[in-house]
Amino acid sequence: MTVRKAWIAAGAGLGVALAFVMLLVVGVYVVAGNLVNGVVSGSRGLAKGAVPAAYKPLVQTWGNLCPALSPPLLAAQLYQESGWNPTVVSPADARGIAQFIPSTWATHGIDGNGDGKRDIWDPNDAIPSAASYDCELAKYVKDVPGDVSDNMLAAYNAGAYRVIKAGGVPPIRETQNYVKRIRSLEQSFAAPVHRIDPTRQAAGAIAFAQKKLGTPYLWGGEGTPEQGGRFDCSGLTQAAYASVGIDLPRVANDQYNAGPHPARDQLLPGDLVFFSNDLTDSRAIHHVGIYVGGGYMIDAPRTGAVIRFDPVDTHDYFGATRVTEDGAKALPAKV
């Protein structure tokens, strides 16, 4: 079928489909008025696939090392620090998946896997060391007013002395932003235990995507005039949320961490839905669309196709993200 014929076929039912979508979008705001519970703070379970399978047992075990820490909080910290890259080196010579500076590693690195070595590059040592260091800092600031986990993170960034002196998170912009980013990312790595509130930007993102129905797919497309206004899958979702003031990363597997993850039976219009070659690992995500309700999404599927409605329930359905402004802002610039 040619692109033109495909668009004509899609257009035959477009009026009905758009009316259906707008009813669902209105439903977002009805539901918003009825929901009172968001993601529960301190949820200790990990969201499906959010942590690469190779590291999930370590994060789950060591994330429960002390009350101030949790697996989602440890995961958020590791993701912020390295994006799960065990070989990365920062300009400040911070090394490995937990981004320890060698001098800090010398005093706080532990032999997490019991092989007789403390290897800064080995996640089996570095992840336990990050958890151990966090919990050590939590002990230093346990009597400081405020949230102990916030104070622990602030101590990680600015030093325990500054937290104690300030009586809480110190008035240092970098430190305050660090705490806010990690706590926001924590919600992306936590498995929700209650319904998640819808976001007010969902309707606008859907409206943007609707206007692009029938547009031919372009690999790498971001909708620029030079590209004829064409998109690939993550280019479309990025542009849709940019139209309502939320900046998402460019690629699909990074967009997955832009908010909490509703279960399949809790999807609402505006959620991003993801598809992966490995259902245990968000880094293997290869496709994304915008959920519109009724088991369907708007997506830019592949070369030779047009932006269209497609079913969500396929063999490679991975999960969903309810994009939030804070969640998107918390994502590291490079992953």
C-alpha positions as CSV (number, residue, x, y, z in Angstrom):
1,M,0.0,0.0,0.0
2,T,1.4,3.4,-0.9
3,V,1.8,6.2,1.6
4,R,-1.1,8.1,-0.1
5,K,-3.4,5.1,0.0
6,A,-2.5,4.4,3.6
7,W,-3.4,8.0,4.5
8,I,-6.7,7.8,2.7
9,A,-7.5,4.6,4.5
10,A,-6.6,6.1,7.8
11,G,-8.6,9.2,7.0
12,A,-11.8,7.2,6.5
13,G,-12.1,6.6,10.2
14,L,-10.2,9.6,11.4
15,G,-13.2,11.6,12.4
16,V,-14.5,8.8,14.6
17,A,-11.1,8.1,16.0
18,L,-10.4,11.7,16.9
19,A,-13.7,12.1,18.6
20,F,-12.9,8.9,20.6
21,V,-9.5,10.3,21.5
22,M,-10.9,13.6,22.7
23,L,-13.4,11.9,24.9
24,L,-10.5,10.0,26.5
25,V,-8.5,13.2,26.9
26,V,-11.5,14.8,28.7
27,G,-11.5,11.7,30.8
28,V,-7.9,12.4,32.0
29,Y,-9.2,15.5,33.8
30,V,-12.2,13.7,35.2
31,V,-9.9,11.1,36.6
32,A,-7.6,13.7,37.9
33,G,-10.3,15.2,40.0
34,N,-11.0,11.8,41.5
35,L,-7.5,10.6,42.3
36,V,-6.0,11.6,45.5
37,N,-3.0,9.2,45.7
38,G,0.2,9.5,43.7
39,V,3.3,7.4,44.0
40,V,3.9,6.5,47.6
41,S,7.1,7.9,49.0
42,G,9.5,5.3,50.2
43,S,8.2,2.5,47.9
44,R,10.9,-0.1,48.0
45,G,10.1,-2.1,44.9
46,L,11.8,-1.5,41.6
47,A,9.8,-0.7,38.4
48,K,9.8,-3.3,35.8
49,G,13.0,-3.3,33.8
50,A,14.1,0.1,35.0
51,V,17.4,-1.3,36.3
52,P,19.4,-3.4,33.8
53,A,19.0,-7.0,34.7
54,A,22.8,-7.4,35.4
55,Y,22.5,-4.9,38.2
56,K,19.0,-5.4,39.6
57,P,19.9,-8.0,42.3
58,L,22.7,-5.7,43.6
59,V,20.5,-2.6,43.7
60,Q,17.6,-4.6,45.3
61,T,19.8,-6.0,48.0
62,W,22.1,-3.1,48.8
63,G,19.3,-0.6,48.4
64,N,17.8,-1.9,51.6
65,L,21.1,-1.5,53.6
66,C,19.6,1.2,55.9
67,P,16.3,3.0,56.4
68,A,17.4,6.2,54.7
69,L,18.1,4.3,51.4
70,S,15.8,2.3,49.2
71,P,16.4,0.3,45.9
72,P,14.7,3.0,43.8
73,L,16.7,5.8,45.5
74,L,20.0,3.9,45.0
75,A,19.0,3.2,41.3
76,A,18.2,6.9,40.8
77,Q,21.6,7.9,42.2
78,L,23.5,5.4,40.0
79,Y,21.6,6.4,36.9
80,Q,22.2,10.1,37.6
81,E,25.9,9.5,38.2
82,S,26.7,7.2,35.3
83,G,23.7,6.1,33.3
84,W,24.7,2.5,34.2
85,N,28.0,2.8,32.4
86,P,30.6,0.9,34.4
87,T,33.5,2.4,32.4
88,V,32.7,6.1,32.4
89,V,35.2,8.6,33.7
90,S,34.1,12.2,34.5
91,P,36.2,15.4,33.9
92,A,36.8,15.4,37.7
93,D,38.2,11.8,37.4
94,A,35.2,10.2,39.1
95,R,35.2,6.6,37.9
96,G,32.9,3.7,37.2
97,I,29.2,3.1,37.6
98,A,29.0,4.8,41.0
99,Q,31.4,7.7,40.0
100,F,33.8,7.5,43.0
101,I,36.8,9.8,43.0
102,P,39.9,7.6,43.8
103,S,40.6,9.4,47.1
104,T,37.0,8.8,48.2
105,W,37.2,5.2,47.0
106,A,40.4,4.6,49.1
107,T,38.5,5.3,52.3
108,H,34.9,4.2,51.4
109,G,35.2,1.5,48.8
110,I,34.3,-2.0,50.0
111,D,34.8,-5.5,48.7
112,G,31.2,-6.1,47.8
113,N,31.5,-9.5,46.2
114,G,34.0,-10.9,48.7
115,D,36.7,-11.8,46.1
116,G,39.5,-10.1,48.2
117,K,39.7,-7.0,46.0
118,R,38.1,-3.5,46.1
119,D,37.8,-2.7,42.4
120,I,36.4,0.8,41.6
121,W,35.5,-0.4,38.0
122,D,33.6,-3.5,39.2
123,P,29.9,-2.9,39.7
124,N,29.8,-5.8,42.2
125,D,32.1,-3.7,44.4
126,A,31.0,-0.2,43.3
127,I,27.3,-0.5,43.8
128,P,27.6,-1.9,47.4
129,S,30.2,0.8,48.1
130,A,27.8,3.5,47.0
131,A,25.1,2.1,49.3
132,S,27.5,1.7,52.2
133,Y,28.7,5.3,51.7
134,D,25.2,6.6,51.6
135,C,24.3,4.8,54.8
136,E,27.4,6.1,56.5
137,L,26.5,9.6,55.6
138,A,22.9,9.0,56.8
139,K,24.4,8.2,60.2
140,Y,26.3,11.4,60.3
141,V,23.2,13.5,59.6
142,K,20.5,11.4,61.4
143,D,19.9,14.1,64.0
144,V,19.7,17.0,61.5
145,P,16.1,18.4,61.1
146,G,14.3,17.4,57.9
147,D,14.0,14.4,55.7
148,V,16.9,12.0,56.5
149,S,17.1,10.8,52.9
150,D,17.3,14.4,51.6
151,N,20.0,15.2,54.1
152,M,21.9,12.0,53.2
153,L,21.9,13.0,49.5
154,A,22.9,16.6,50.4
155,A,25.8,15.2,52.4
156,Y,26.8,13.0,49.4
157,N,27.0,16.2,47.3
158,A,28.2,18.9,49.7
159,G,29.6,17.0,52.7
160,A,28.0,16.1,56.0
161,Y,29.6,19.1,57.7
162,R,27.6,21.5,55.5
163,V,24.4,19.7,56.1
164,I,24.9,19.7,59.9
165,K,25.9,23.4,59.9
166,A,22.9,24.4,57.8
167,G,20.4,22.3,59.8
168,G,19.3,20.5,56.7
169,V,19.9,20.7,52.9
170,P,22.3,23.7,52.7
171,P,21.4,26.7,50.6
172,I,23.7,25.7,47.8
173,R,22.0,25.6,44.4
174,E,24.0,22.6,43.1
175,T,23.2,20.6,46.2
176,Q,19.5,21.6,46.2
177,N,19.2,20.6,42.6
178,Y,21.0,17.4,43.2
179,V,18.6,16.3,45.9
180,K,15.6,17.3,43.8
181,R,16.8,15.5,40.8
182,I,17.5,12.2,42.7
183,R,14.2,12.3,44.5
184,S,12.3,12.9,41.2
185,L,14.2,10.1,39.5
186,E,13.5,7.9,42.4
187,Q,9.8,7.9,41.3
188,S,10.8,6.7,37.9
189,F,12.6,3.7,39.4
190,A,10.0,2.8,42.0
191,A,7.2,0.3,41.3
192,P,4.0,2.3,42.2
193,V,1.8,0.8,44.8
194,H,-1.2,3.2,44.2
195,R,-2.7,4.9,41.2
196,I,-0.6,7.6,39.7
197,D,-2.0,11.1,39.2
198,P,-2.5,12.1,35.5
199,T,-0.6,15.2,34.4
200,R,-2.2,18.3,33.0
201,Q,0.1,18.3,29.9
202,A,-1.2,15.0,28.6
203,A,-4.0,16.5,26.5
204,G,-1.7,19.0,24.8
205,A,0.8,16.2,23.9
206,I,-2.0,14.1,22.4
207,A,-3.3,17.1,20.4
208,F,0.1,17.7,18.9
209,A,0.5,14.0,17.9
210,Q,-3.0,14.0,16.4
211,K,-2.1,16.8,14.0
212,K,0.8,14.7,12.7
213,L,-1.4,11.7,11.7
214,G,-0.6,10.7,8.2
215,T,2.9,12.2,8.1
216,P,5.5,9.9,6.6
217,Y,8.1,8.4,8.9
218,L,11.7,9.5,8.8
219,W,14.4,7.8,10.7
220,G,16.1,10.4,12.8
221,G,13.3,12.9,12.1
222,E,12.6,15.7,14.5
223,G,10.0,17.5,12.5
224,T,12.2,20.3,11.2
225,P,11.4,22.1,8.0
226,E,14.5,20.6,6.4
227,Q,13.1,17.2,7.1
228,G,9.7,18.0,5.7
229,G,8.1,18.0,9.2
230,R,8.7,14.2,9.5
231,F,9.5,12.3,12.6
232,D,10.7,9.0,13.9
233,C,9.1,7.4,17.0
234,S,11.0,9.2,19.8
235,G,11.3,12.4,17.7
236,L,7.4,12.5,17.7
237,T,7.1,12.0,21.4
238,Q,9.8,14.5,22.2
239,A,8.1,17.1,20.0
240,A,4.7,16.3,21.4
241,Y,5.8,17.0,25.0
242,A,8.0,19.9,24.0
243,S,4.8,21.5,22.7
244,V,3.5,21.6,26.3
245,G,6.8,22.8,27.8
246,I,8.4,19.5,28.8
247,D,11.8,18.7,27.4
248,L,12.4,14.9,26.9
249,P,15.6,13.3,25.9
250,R,16.0,12.4,22.2
251,V,16.0,8.6,22.3
252,A,13.3,6.3,23.5
253,N,15.1,4.4,26.2
254,D,16.1,7.6,27.9
255,Q,12.5,8.9,27.8
256,Y,11.4,5.9,29.8
257,N,12.8,7.5,33.0
258,A,10.9,10.7,32.7
259,G,8.3,9.8,35.3
260,P,6.6,7.0,37.2
261,H,5.4,3.8,35.5
262,P,1.7,2.9,35.5
263,A,0.7,-0.7,35.2
264,R,-1.0,-1.8,31.9
265,D,-4.4,-1.6,33.4
266,Q,-3.8,1.9,34.7
267,L,-2.8,3.6,31.5
268,L,-4.2,7.0,30.7
269,P,-4.2,9.1,27.5
270,G,-0.8,10.9,27.3
271,D,1.3,8.1,28.8
272,L,4.3,7.1,26.8
273,V,4.3,3.4,25.9
274,F,7.5,1.5,25.2
275,F,8.6,-1.6,23.4
276,S,11.8,-3.5,24.0
277,N,13.9,-6.3,22.5
278,D,14.6,-7.4,26.1
279,L,11.6,-7.3,28.5
280,T,14.0,-7.1,31.5
281,D,16.0,-4.1,30.4
282,S,14.8,-0.5,29.6
283,R,18.1,0.1,27.8
284,A,16.9,-2.3,25.1
285,I,13.8,-0.2,24.3
286,H,13.5,0.3,20.6
287,H,10.1,2.0,20.1
288,V,7.8,4.5,21.8
289,G,4.3,5.9,21.2
290,I,1.7,8.1,22.9
291,Y,-1.2,6.2,24.5
292,V,-4.6,7.5,23.5
293,G,-6.9,4.9,25.2
294,G,-8.8,1.8,24.2
295,G,-5.5,-0.1,23.8
296,Y,-4.2,2.2,21.1
297,M,-1.4,4.7,20.7
298,I,-0.3,7.3,18.1
299,D,3.2,6.4,16.9
300,A,5.7,6.8,14.0
301,P,6.3,3.1,13.4
302,R,8.9,2.6,10.7
303,T,10.3,3.5,7.3
304,G,7.6,3.3,4.7
305,A,4.8,3.9,7.1
306,V,3.0,7.0,8.3
307,I,2.2,8.3,11.8
308,R,-0.9,6.4,12.7
309,F,-2.9,4.6,15.4
310,D,-1.4,1.2,16.4
311,P,-2.4,-1.3,19.1
312,V,-0.3,-1.3,22.3
313,D,-0.6,-5.0,23.2
314,T,2.1,-6.7,21.2
315,H,4.7,-9.3,22.1
316,D,7.4,-6.7,22.8
317,Y,5.3,-4.3,25.0
318,F,7.6,-3.3,27.8
319,G,5.8,-0.7,29.9
320,A,4.7,2.9,30.2
321,T,5.8,6.2,31.7
322,R,3.5,9.0,32.9
323,V,5.7,11.9,32.0
324,T,6.1,14.6,34.6
325,E,7.8,18.0,34.4
326,D,10.0,17.2,37.4
327,G,10.8,13.7,36.1
328,A,12.0,15.1,32.8
329,K,14.0,17.8,34.3
330,A,15.7,15.3,36.6
331,L,17.1,13.2,33.7
332,P,20.9,13.5,33.3
333,A,22.0,15.4,30.2
334,K,24.0,12.5,28.9
335,V,23.2,8.8,29.5
